[in-house]
Amino acid sequence: MRATKISNKNKPIILVVDDTPENIDVLKGALIDHYQVRPAPNGAIALRAARVQPLPDLVLLDIMMPGMDGYEVCRRLKEDPVTSAIPVIFVTAKSEVEDELNGLSLGAVDYIIKPFSIPIVLARVTTHLALRKAHRELDDRNRFLSEERELIEQIIVKMRRADRLDDRYLRCLVTPVETTAGDQLLASFAPDGRQLVLLGDFTGHGLTAAIGGPLVGHLFISGVKRGESGGDLLKEINQQLNARMPTGIFFGACLAEISADRRQARLWNAAMPDIPRLRGDAVLDRFSSNMLALGIVPWSEDPEPMTIDLEPEDRIYLYSDGIIEAIDANEVPFGDERLEETLIHIVAQGTPLELLIDRLNAHAGKSTHDDDITLAEIRAG
């Protein structure tokens, strides 16, 4: 049976750089059956030959050459974006450990000492070409996954934008860690005039945390438009998340339902930070979580709200834990007390909610945070 001959165009290209023609001839004779050999007798020609398309798949590089030595050739190859990814193997008579360390520190992948053994050279070339191929395939795969992730993010962001945020009687602050945040803020008015505001936080952040956002948004907006109560909305969201989302993905949520005359609020807190109510320069009360996060288990009973009477100057705050859990250099969290002091100052001075971001940055000592930051201020009147 005749062996299948590999066409020249499909053979990997090896750039052989050596100032001794005999060395090039020996290496070319050993490699020619399986590889295309591109010879270069000095460093300057090697740098030009390395940029010729198609680019070499690997470089066998002598160190001791007149003019530009192999170390300098390697350094320039690694500095050039066009050739930086091409693996370099030094083939040299310099056999001291320091010489080998110097070559590897410049970015070479291997070091073969002259006089070399042809089987060793072939084995090393085969190994590093296989690694090069694996790296390329991994890069291609990562590029594909990155493009897929970007497309999914665009879809999620677009689907979220379709969810309306009716900002009557509402101020909000939204600072996500990533494009697809785990936090979600929704607000709408029912046909009978009730205002419903939902602030939720999926476990984690980023794409995994955001994946359930469009579902929650659809259930909330469509339910409000049908005139459903806050309790019924939460029950439906819990049921759908429990049925459709993977185990381990759940949704902490707080919901405020303001009556049409804005004299009463019903509050639900499912594994979220306390909901404070401010009046003037004081925190009147705080409403702690009394329910599991949504999506963990089915509910056998309707969730009970916390009901309060409102005065026109009252303000209710819903927020995610990214605010109170922001830590400083000593790992001290921002905490509820600092948050409430800041909110009182914002109300008293009539300043924008963005003052909170300034204070969070000052506390953390940086302008970026590790978790999504979302806050909603609901005015009674």
Secondary structure by P-SEA (a helix, b strand, c coil): ccccccccccbbbbbbbcccaaaaaaaaaaccccbbbbbbccaaaaaaaaaccccccccccccccccccaaaaaaaaaaccccccbbbbbbcccccaaaaaaaaaacccccccccccaaaaaaaaaaaaaaaaaaaaaaaaaaaaaaaaaaaaaaaaaaaaacccccccccbbbbbccccccbbbbbbbcccbbbbbbbbcccccccccccaaaaaaaaaaaaaaacccaaaaaaaaaaaaaacccccbbbbbbbbbbcccccbbbbbbccccbbbbbcccccccccccccccccccccccccccccccccccbbbbbbccccccccccccccccaaaaaaaaaaaaaaccccaaaaaaaaaaaccccccbbbbbbbbbcc
